[in-house]
Amino acid sequence: MPLSGEAIRMMNLVDDMATTMRRLLALVPTLAPDERKRVSEYLSQSQPSVETVQQALTSQ
C-alpha cells in the first residue's frame, strides 16, 4: 500500500528531528556539567515528548 503525502511529510519531519538530535549530541561535549544538567532537564520537560507521539502512533 503506497504512503499518503501526509505520512511522507511526517517521515520527513522525523528525519529533521534526527538531524537536530545529531547536532545536539555534537554540542554536548562543549557544555559545562551544570549546563548539561540544565539542558537535560529542559529536554525532559519538553512537551509533547517523543514518547507521547510514539504512543499516539501505536495506539490507533
Backbone as CSV, one residue per row, in Angstrom:
resi,resn,N_x,N_y,N_z,CA_x,CA_y,CA_z,C_x,C_y,C_z
1,MET,0.844,-1.172,0.000,0.000,0.000,0.000,0.896,1.244,0.000
2,PRO,0.695,2.140,-0.956,1.527,3.346,-1.016,1.202,4.300,0.144
3,LEU,2.200,5.082,0.534,2.015,6.042,1.618,1.326,7.300,1.116
4,SER,0.540,7.891,1.998,-0.095,9.163,1.667,0.952,10.272,1.728
5,GLY,0.626,11.386,1.145,1.512,12.544,1.202,1.754,12.981,2.635
6,GLU,0.727,12.870,3.470,0.861,13.279,4.873,1.837,12.368,5.620
7,ALA,1.776,11.073,5.359,2.701,10.136,6.000,4.140,10.420,5.561
8,ILE,4.333,10.725,4.295,5.666,11.052,3.795,6.167,12.341,4.439
9,ARG,5.305,13.350,4.574,5.692,14.601,5.235,6.088,14.347,6.685
10,MET,5.336,13.488,7.365,5.661,13.167,8.755,7.011,12.455,8.850
11,MET,7.291,11.556,7.920,8.579,10.863,7.922,9.721,11.858,7.672
12,ASN,9.485,12.836,6.826,10.489,13.873,6.597,10.720,14.685,7.871
13,LEU,9.671,14.941,8.636,9.819,15.636,9.906,10.639,14.808,10.893
14,VAL,10.443,13.499,10.895,11.241,12.621,11.749,12.711,12.717,11.348
15,ASP,12.981,12.744,10.053,14.368,12.908,9.589,14.949,14.233,10.078
16,ASP,14.144,15.291,10.026,14.589,16.607,10.507,14.900,16.563,12.008
17,MET,14.047,15.870,12.772,14.289,15.761,14.211,15.568,14.970,14.487
18,ALA,15.809,13.911,13.719,17.025,13.115,13.898,18.259,13.968,13.612
19,THR,18.186,14.816,12.603,19.288,15.727,12.293,19.525,16.682,13.449
20,THR,18.449,17.210,14.017,18.568,18.109,15.161,19.202,17.398,16.344
21,MET,18.798,16.163,16.603,19.361,15.407,17.723,20.853,15.134,17.506
22,ARG,21.258,14.857,16.267,22.687,14.670,15.988,23.456,15.959,16.273
23,ARG,22.869,17.095,15.938,23.512,18.382,16.223,23.637,18.603,17.722
24,LEU,22.580,18.254,18.458,22.635,18.385,19.910,23.741,17.505,20.484
25,LEU,23.806,16.256,20.027,24.841,15.340,20.518,26.245,15.868,20.215
26,ALA,26.416,16.504,19.072,27.724,17.046,18.714,28.123,18.195,19.640
27,LEU,27.150,18.899,20.191,27.428,20.042,21.057,27.570,19.674,22.530
28,VAL,27.108,18.505,22.918,27.166,18.104,24.333,28.574,18.249,24.921
29,PRO,29.622,17.806,24.228,30.964,17.912,24.822,31.415,19.356,25.094
30,THR,30.771,20.321,24.464,31.177,21.719,24.649,30.549,22.355,25.882
31,LEU,29.601,21.664,26.508,28.882,22.229,27.650,29.557,21.881,28.971
32,ALA,29.460,22.815,29.887,29.919,22.561,31.251,28.910,21.622,31.923
33,PRO,29.320,20.900,32.962,28.402,19.966,33.632,27.081,20.608,34.089
34,ASP,27.121,21.811,34.606,25.880,22.453,35.046,24.989,22.816,33.858
35,GLU,25.606,23.149,32.728,24.825,23.431,31.523,24.196,22.149,30.985
36,ARG,24.937,21.055,31.020,24.389,19.767,30.577,23.161,19.403,31.402
37,LYS,23.278,19.582,32.718,22.150,19.267,33.604,20.936,20.130,33.257
38,ARG,21.173,21.402,33.043,20.069,22.315,32.743,19.390,21.969,31.417
39,VAL,20.194,21.692,30.396,19.633,21.316,29.096,18.909,19.981,29.205
40,SER,19.455,19.043,29.971,18.814,17.742,30.170,17.435,17.909,30.802
41,GLU,17.351,18.724,31.828,16.068,18.979,32.485,15.086,19.636,31.519
42,TYR,15.581,20.583,30.745,14.738,21.281,29.772,14.186,20.295,28.736
43,LEU,15.057,19.420,28.242,14.650,18.416,27.256,13.628,17.447,27.843
44,SER,13.837,17.011,29.070,12.926,16.033,29.671,11.551,16.629,29.957
45,GLN,11.466,17.948,30.082,10.183,18.594,30.348,9.476,19.065,29.080
46,SER,10.128,18.928,27.951,9.551,19.371,26.685,8.297,18.561,26.354
47,GLN,7.257,19.252,25.944,6.000,18.599,25.580,5.526,19.110,24.230
48,PRO,5.002,18.249,23.391,4.880,16.817,23.607,6.238,16.144,23.467
49,SER,6.409,15.053,24.174,7.661,14.304,24.126,7.616,13.296,22.976
50,VAL,8.764,12.739,22.680,8.825,11.698,21.658,7.939,10.527,22.065
51,GLU,7.944,10.205,23.353,7.126,9.097,23.839,5.630,9.359,23.615
52,THR,5.203,10.596,23.800,3.798,10.953,23.580,3.406,10.737,22.121
53,VAL,4.270,11.161,21.208,3.993,10.994,19.779,4.022,9.519,19.410
54,GLN,5.009,8.793,19.930,5.097,7.355,19.649,3.845,6.633,20.126
55,GLN,3.374,6.983,21.298,2.165,6.362,21.840,0.959,6.662,20.939
56,ALA,0.849,7.890,20.480,-0.265,8.255,19.596,-0.218,7.462,18.304
57,LEU,0.975,7.218,17.802,1.113,6.469,16.549,0.789,4.988,16.715
58,THR,1.083,4.432,17.882,0.881,2.995,18.080,-0.470,2.649,18.682
59,SER,-1.176,3.634,19.226,-2.428,3.314,19.919,-3.639,3.268,19.010
60,GLN,-3.491,3.652,17.777,-4.671,3.690,16.909,-4.627,2.640,15.849
